[in-house]
Structures are given as structure tokens and as C-alpha cells.
Amino acid sequence: MDTSELIKTLAADTRPRTLSLSVAWWGAVAVAIAIAAAVFFTTLGPRPDIAAAADTVRFLFKFVFTFTLAGSALIVTQALSRPGSQWRRAMPYLAVAPVLLAFAVMLELFALPPATWSANLIGTNSMVCLVYIPLIGIGPLGVFLLALRHGAPTTPALAGAAAGLLAGGLAATFYATHCPDDSPLFVATWYMIAIAILTLVGAITASRLARW
């Protein structure tokens, strides 16, 4: 082997072989969706009356909320996986889903008699919600934490919390197709508690595993 060939070989050996962070994140999203779908369809599945439910505003609003939460959390988590302070500009996106939910709750309180508020908040499926949103979301959370390790988060606990929100939004989207409780009062209570569990797990885990 002559000198020029040796130089080319050494140069080839030093080329980075890892995926770009953007590609890694979209790959992580695809894998996370597949995992969440597999867990959901093997444990719960959609509610029997989903076709009829799809004609109601309350049922459809659940997906407006969960998609908005997952989308905003993805933007923030991707930003947090990169070093620097650019993630601060993305943080306001996280306010969109809670604002939509708060508005829906106000409309619900205005539309329903006060005597029915408690029943709609408690619902019929609260414990199932608290179990299955974390169950569906824990696999995706693991995938997102691996994507964080592929990056270089300077605030790992915060990045993990955002990853937990992302996993929670994804899991809640699947769970919402099964859940018979469509009231925004139920969503604001039990969905948020379940998502908060994943957020806490993500923050604790990332603070240990995503440091660099």
C-alpha cells in the first residue's frame, strides 16, 4: 500500500459513522409509535363504539390535546438534546396544549350542570387510565431517552422530563381511542396525572443516563 492509499484508509476510518441527530430523532419517533401501537393493540384496542364517538366534539378534542402535547414536546425535546440555549425559544410551545385543555374545561363547566361535574371528572375508567398510559408510554420513553444520549443535552433532567411529556402525549393518543370518558374534566385530571408519571420517570432517568 502506497502513502496516498494509506492516507485515504486512515481518513475513511475517522469519518463519523453515527446518524445525524435529526435522523436519529425521526427514527426514534417511528420506533416509539410502533412500540406504543404494539402494546396498545395487544392489551386494549379501540372502544367498540369508536365510529359513533368520532362524531362527537368531546371525543375529537382528546386528540387535539394529545397531538398538540406530543408535537410541542417533540420540538422541545429535540431542542434540549442539543447543547446551547436555543431550547429556551422552544419552551413556549409547551403552553399550547394546557391552554387548549383549560379552555375546553371552562366550556365544559359552562355547558354542564354543577351537579354533574364530579361524575364527569371521576369518570368510569380512571384507574385504567392511570395504568395504561404509563404502560403504553414506557417503551417509547426508553427510545426517546436513547435518542437523548445520542445528542448532548446540557440540562438532562429537563430533557428527560420533555421526553416523558412526549411519550405521555403519544401514549395518551393511543389510549384515547379506547377510553370511554370523553369529558375534558376527565382528561385534565386523569390523563394529566398519568402523563406526569412518565414525565417524572423521564426526568429522573435522564438525569443519570443522559449526562455528557
GUSELUM-93044 format. One line per 2 residues: number of its first residue (from 1); their letters; for each residue x, y, z of N, C-alpha, C. Coordinates in steps of 0.1 Angstrom, whole numbers, plus 2048, in hexadecimal, padded with zeros to 3 digits. Layout:
<rs>
NUM) A) X,Y,Z,X,Y,Z,X,Y,Z; ... .
</rs>
This chain:
<rs>
1) MD) 808,7F4,800,800,800,800,809,80C,800; 807,815,7F6,80F,822,7F6,809,82C,800 .
3) TS) 810,837,801,80D,842,80B,7FF,847,808; 7FC,84A,7FC,7EE,850,7F9,7E3,847,7FD .
5) EL) 7E5,83A,7FA,7DA,831,7FE,7D9,82F,80D; 7E4,830,814,7E4,830,823,7DD,83C,828 .
7) IK) 7DF,847,823,7D9,853,827,7CA,852,825; 7C5,84D,81A,7B7,84B,817,7B1,842,821 .
9) TL) 7B8,837,824,7B3,82D,82D,7B1,833,83B; 7BB,83A,840,7BA,840,84D,7AF,84B,84D .
11) AA) 7AD,852,843,7A3,85C,842,795,855,843; 794,84A,83C,787,843,83C,784,83E,84A .
13) DT) 78E,839,851,78C,834,85F,788,83F,869; 78B,84B,866,788,856,86F,77B,85D,86C .
15) RP) 774,859,861,767,85F,85E,75C,85B,868; 754,864,86C,74A,860,876,740,856,870 .
17) RT) 73C,84C,877,733,842,872,725,843,879; 724,84C,882,717,84D,889,70D,856,880 .
19) LS) 701,853,883,6F6,85B,87C,6F6,869,880; 6F2,872,878,6F0,880,87C,6E5,880,887 .
21) LS) 6E5,88A,88F,6DB,88B,89A,6CD,88C,895; 6CB,893,88A,6BE,894,885,6B8,887,880 .
23) VA) 6C1,87F,879,6BD,872,874,6BA,869,880; 6C2,86A,88A,6C1,861,896,6B3,864,89C .
25) WW) 6B0,871,89D,6A3,874,8A4,697,86F,89C; 697,871,88F,68C,86C,887,68B,85D,887 .
27) GA) 697,856,887,697,848,889,691,844,896; 695,84B,8A1,690,848,8AE,680,84A,8AF .
29) VA) 67B,854,8A8,66D,856,8A8,666,84B,8A1; 66B,846,896,665,83B,88F,665,82E,897 .
31) VA) 670,82B,89D,671,81F,8A6,668,821,8B2; 667,82D,8B8,65F,82F,8C3,650,82D,8C0 .
33) IA) 64C,832,8B4,63E,830,8B0,63B,821,8AE; 644,81A,8A8,642,80B,8A6,641,804,8B3 .
35) IA) 64A,807,8BD,649,801,8CA,63C,804,8D1; 638,811,8D1,62B,815,8D7,620,80E,8D1 .
37) AA) 620,80D,8C4,615,806,8BD,614,7F7,8C0; 620,7F1,8C1,620,7E3,8C4,61B,7E0,8D2 .
39) VF) 61F,7E8,8DC,61A,7E7,8EA,60B,7E9,8EB; 606,7F4,8E4,5F8,7F8,8E4,5EF,7ED,8DE .
41) FT) 5F3,7E8,8D3,5EA,7DF,8CC,5EA,7D1,8D2; 5F5,7CE,8D9,5F6,7C1,8E0,5EF,7C1,8EE .
43) TL) 5ED,7CD,8F3,5E7,7CE,901,5D9,7D3,901; 5D6,7DD,8F9,5C9,7E4,8FA,5C2,7E4,8ED .
45) GP) 5C7,7EB,8E3,5BF,7ED,8D6,5B5,7F8,8D7; 5B0,7FD,8CC,5A7,808,8CC,599,804,8D2 .
47) RP) 592,80E,8D7,585,80C,8DD,57B,807,8D2; 571,7FF,8D6,568,7F9,8CC,560,803,8C4 .
49) DI) 55D,80F,8CB,554,819,8C4,55D,824,8BE; 569,821,8BA,572,82C,8B6,56C,834,8AA .
51) AA) 565,82D,8A1,560,834,895,555,83E,899; 54D,83B,8A3,543,844,8A8,549,84F,8B0 .
53) AA) 553,84C,8B8,55A,855,8C0,561,860,8B8; 566,85C,8AC,56D,865,8A3,565,870,89E .
55) DT) 558,86F,8A0,54F,87A,89C,54D,884,8A7; 553,882,8B2,551,88C,8BE,55D,894,8BF .
57) VR) 55A,8A1,8C4,565,8AB,8C5,56E,8A7,8D1; 569,8A2,8DC,571,89E,8E7,57B,893,8E4 .
59) FL) 577,889,8DD,580,87E,8D9,58B,884,8D0; 588,88C,8C6,592,891,8BD,59B,89B,8C4 .
61) FK) 596,8A2,8CE,59F,8AB,8D5,5AA,8A4,8DC; 5A8,898,8E1,5B2,891,8E8,5BF,890,8DF .
63) FV) 5BD,88E,8D2,5C8,88C,8C8,5CE,89A,8C5; 5C6,8A4,8C5,5CC,8B2,8C3,5D5,8B4,8CE .
65) FT) 5D2,8B1,8DB,5DA,8B3,8E6,5E7,8AA,8E6; 5E5,89D,8E3,5F0,894,8E4,5FA,896,8D8 .
67) FT) 5F5,899,8CC,5FE,89C,8C1,606,8A9,8C4; 5FF,8B3,8C9,605,8BF,8CC,610,8BE,8D6 .
69) LA) 60D,8B6,8E1,617,8B4,8EB,623,8AC,8E6; 620,8A1,8DE,62B,899,8D9,634,8A2,8CF .
71) GS) 62D,8A9,8C7,635,8B1,8BD,63D,8BC,8C3; 638,8C3,8CD,640,8CE,8D4,64B,8C7,8DC .
73) AL) 648,8BC,8E3,653,8B5,8EA,65E,8B0,8E1; 65B,8AC,8D5,665,8A7,8CC,66E,8B3,8C8 .
75) IV) 668,8BE,8C5,670,8CA,8C2,67A,8CE,8CD; 675,8CE,8DA,67D,8D2,8E5,687,8C7,8E8 .
77) TQ) 684,8BA,8E7,68D,8B0,8EA,699,8B0,8E0; 696,8B2,8D3,6A0,8B2,8C9,6A9,8BE,8CC .
79) AL) 6A4,8C9,8D0,6AC,8D5,8D3,6B5,8D3,8DF; 6AF,8CC,8E9,6B7,8C9,8F6,6C2,8BF,8F3 .
81) SR) 6C1,8B7,8E9,6CB,8AD,8E6,6D8,8B3,8E0; 6D7,8C0,8DD,6E3,8C6,8D7,6E9,8D0,8E2 .
83) PG) 6F6,8D1,8E2,6FC,8DB,8EC,6F9,8E9,8E8; 6F8,8F2,8F2,6F6,900,8EF,6E8,904,8F5 .
85) SQ) 6E5,910,8F3,6D9,916,8F9,6CD,918,8F0; 6CE,912,8E4,6C3,914,8DA,6B6,90D,8DF .
87) WR) 6B7,904,8E8,6AB,8FD,8EC,6A1,907,8F4; 6A7,911,8F9,69E,91B,900,694,921,8F7 .
89) RA) 697,922,8EA,68E,928,8E1,682,91E,8DE; 685,911,8E0,67B,907,8DD,671,905,8E8 .
91) MP) 675,909,8F4,66D,906,900,65E,90B,900; 65C,917,8FA,64E,91C,8F9,644,912,8F2 .
93) YL) 64A,90A,8E9,641,900,8E2,639,8F7,8EC; 640,8F5,8F8,63A,8EC,901,62D,8F1,908 .
95) AV) 62B,8FE,906,61F,905,90C,613,903,904; 614,8FF,8F7,609,8FE,8EE,5FF,8F4,8F3 .
97) AP) 603,8E8,8F5,5FA,8DD,8F9,5F3,8E0,906; 5FA,8E4,911,5F3,8E8,91D,5E8,8F3,91B .
99) VL) 5EC,8FD,913,5E2,908,911,5D6,902,90A; 5D8,8FA,900,5CC,8F4,8F9,5C4,8EC,903 .
101) LA) 5CA,8E4,90B,5C3,8DC,915,5BC,8E4,91F; 5C2,8EF,924,5BB,8F8,92D,5AF,8FE,927 .
103) FA) 5B0,902,91A,5A5,908,913,599,8FE,912; 59D,8F2,90F,592,8E7,90E,58C,8E4,91B .
105) VM) 594,8E5,926,58E,8E2,933,584,8EE,937; 587,8FA,933,57E,905,936,571,903,92E .
107) LE) 572,8FF,922,566,8FD,91A,55E,8F2,920; 565,8E7,925,55E,8DC,92B,556,8E0,937 .
109) LF) 55D,8E8,940,556,8ED,94C,54B,8F6,949; 54C,8FE,93E,541,906,93A,535,8FF,935 .
111) AL) 538,8F4,92D,52E,8EC,927,526,8E2,930; 52D,8DD,93A,527,8D3,942,522,8D8,94F .
113) PP) 517,8D3,955,512,8D7,962,51D,8D4,96D; 51E,8DC,977,528,8D9,981,527,8CC,988 .
115) AT) 51B,8C7,988,519,8BA,98F,520,8AE,987; 523,8B0,97B,529,8A6,973,538,8A7,971 .
117) WS) 53E,8B2,977,54C,8B4,975,554,8A9,97B; 551,8A5,987,559,89A,98E,558,88D,987 .
119) AN) 54D,889,982,54C,87D,97B,554,87D,96E; 554,888,967,55C,889,95B,56B,889,95E .
121) LI) 56F,88F,969,57D,88F,96C,582,882,970; 57A,87B,978,57E,86D,97D,57D,863,972 .
123) GT) 573,864,96A,571,85B,95E,56F,84C,963; 571,843,959,56F,835,95C,57C,82D,95A .
125) NS) 587,834,956,592,82C,951,59F,832,957; 59F,839,962,5AA,840,967,5B6,837,96A .
127) MV) 5B4,82C,970,5BF,823,974,5C5,81D,967; 5BD,81A,95E,5C2,814,951,5CB,81F,94A .
129) CL) 5C7,82B,94B,5CE,836,945,5DC,837,94C; 5DC,837,959,5E9,838,961,5F2,82D,95E .
131) VY) 5ED,821,95B,5F6,816,959,5FB,815,94A; 5F2,818,941,5F5,814,933,5FC,820,92C .
133) IP) 5FA,82C,92F,602,836,929,611,835,92C; 615,833,939,623,830,93B,628,823,935 .
135) LI) 61F,819,935,623,80C,92F,626,80D,920; 61D,814,919,61F,816,90B,62B,820,908 .
137) GI) 62D,829,911,638,833,90F,646,830,914; 647,825,91C,654,823,922,65E,81E,917 .
139) GP) 65A,816,90E,663,812,903,667,81E,8FA; 65E,826,8F5,662,832,8EE,66B,83B,8F6 .
141) LG) 669,83C,903,671,844,90B,680,83F,90B; 681,832,90C,68F,82C,90B,695,82F,8FE .
143) VF) 68E,82F,8F3,693,832,8E6,697,841,8E5; 68F,84A,8EB,692,858,8EB,69F,85B,8F3 .
145) LL) 6A0,854,8FE,6AC,856,907,6B9,852,8FF; 6B8,847,8F7,6C3,843,8EF,6C6,84E,8E5 .
147) AL) 6BC,854,8DF,6BF,85F,8D6,6C5,86B,8DD; 6C2,86D,8E9,6C8,878,8F1,6D7,875,8F3 .
149) RH) 6DA,868,8F6,6E8,864,8F7,6F0,866,8EA; 6E9,865,8DF,6EF,867,8D2,6F3,876,8D1 .
151) GA) 6EC,87E,8D8,6EF,88D,8D7,6F8,891,8E2; 6F7,89D,8E6,6FF,8A3,8F1,6F7,8AD,8FA .
153) PT) 6ED,8A8,901,6E5,8B1,909,6ED,8B7,914; 6ED,8C4,916,6F3,8CB,921,6EB,8CB,92D .
155) TP) 6DE,8C9,92C,6D5,8C8,938,6CE,8BB,937; 6D4,8B0,93A,6CF,8A3,938,6C2,8A0,93F .
157) AL) 6C0,8A5,94B,6B3,8A2,952,6A8,8A9,94B; 6AA,8B5,946,69F,8BC,93F,69D,8B6,932 .
159) AG) 6A7,8B1,92B,6A6,8AA,91E,69E,89D,921; 6A1,896,92B,69A,88A,92F,68B,88C,932 .
161) AA) 688,897,938,67A,89B,93B,673,89E,92E; 679,8A5,925,673,8A7,918,671,89A,910 .
163) AG) 67A,891,911,679,884,90B,66D,87D,911; 66B,87E,91E,660,878,925,653,87E,920 .
165) LL) 652,88B,91E,646,891,919,643,88C,90B; 64E,88B,903,64C,885,8F5,647,877,8F5 .
167) AG) 64D,86F,8FE,648,861,8FF,639,861,904; 637,86A,90E,629,86A,913,61F,86F,909 .
169) GL) 622,879,901,619,87D,8F7,617,872,8EC; 621,86B,8E9,620,860,8DF,617,855,8E5 .
171) AA) 61A,851,8F1,612,846,8F8,603,84B,8FA; 601,857,8FD,5F4,85C,8FF,5EC,85C,8F2 .
173) TF) 5F3,85F,8E7,5EC,85E,8DA,5E6,851,8D7; 5EE,846,8DA,5E9,839,8D8,5DE,835,8E2 .
175) YA) 5E1,839,8EE,5D7,835,8F9,5CA,83C,8F7; 5CA,848,8F1,5BD,850,8EF,5B4,849,8E6 .
177) TH) 5B9,840,8DD,5B0,839,8D4,5A8,82E,8DC; 5AD,82A,8E7,5A7,820,8EF,59E,826,8FA .
179) CP) 5A2,831,900,59C,837,90C,58E,83B,909; 584,836,911,576,83A,910,573,848,916 .
181) DD) 57C,84D,91D,57A,85A,924,580,865,91B; 577,86D,916,57B,878,90C,57B,886,912 .
183) SP) 576,887,91E,575,895,924,583,89B,926; 584,8A8,922,591,8AF,925,595,8AF,934 .
185) LF) 58B,8AE,93D,58D,8AD,94B,595,8A1,94E; 591,896,948,598,889,94A,5A6,88A,944 .
187) VA) 5A8,88F,938,5B5,890,932,5BE,899,93A; 5B9,8A4,93F,5C1,8AD,946,5C6,8A7,954 .
189) TW) 5BF,89E,959,5C2,898,965,5CB,88B,963; 5C5,881,95E,5CB,873,95D,5D5,872,952 .
191) YM) 5D3,878,947,5DD,877,93C,5EA,87F,941; 5E7,88A,947,5F3,892,94B,5FB,88C,956 .
193) IA) 5F4,885,960,5FB,87E,96A,604,872,964; 5FE,86B,95B,605,860,954,611,865,94C .
195) IA) 60F,870,945,61A,876,93D,625,87B,947; 621,881,952,62A,886,95C,633,87A,961 .
197) IL) 62E,86E,963,636,863,967,641,861,95D; 63E,860,950,649,85E,946,653,86A,946 .
199) TL) 64E,876,949,656,882,949,660,881,954; 65B,87C,960,664,87B,96C,66E,870,969 .
201) VG) 66A,865,964,673,85A,961,67E,85E,957; 67A,866,94D,683,86A,943,68E,874,949 .
203) AI) 689,87D,952,692,886,958,69D,87F,961; 698,875,969,6A1,86E,972,6AB,866,96A .
205) TA) 6A6,85F,960,6AE,856,958,6B9,85E,950; 6B4,868,94A,6BE,870,941,6C8,877,949 .
207) SR) 6C5,87B,955,6CF,881,95E,6DB,878,961; 6D8,86B,960,6E3,861,962,6E9,85C,955 .
209) LA) 6E1,85A,94B,6E6,854,93F,6EA,85D,933; 6E5,869,934,6E7,872,928,6F1,87D,92B .
211) RW) 6F9,87B,935,704,885,937,70F,883,92D; 716,88E,92B,722,88C,922,72D,895,927 .
</rs>
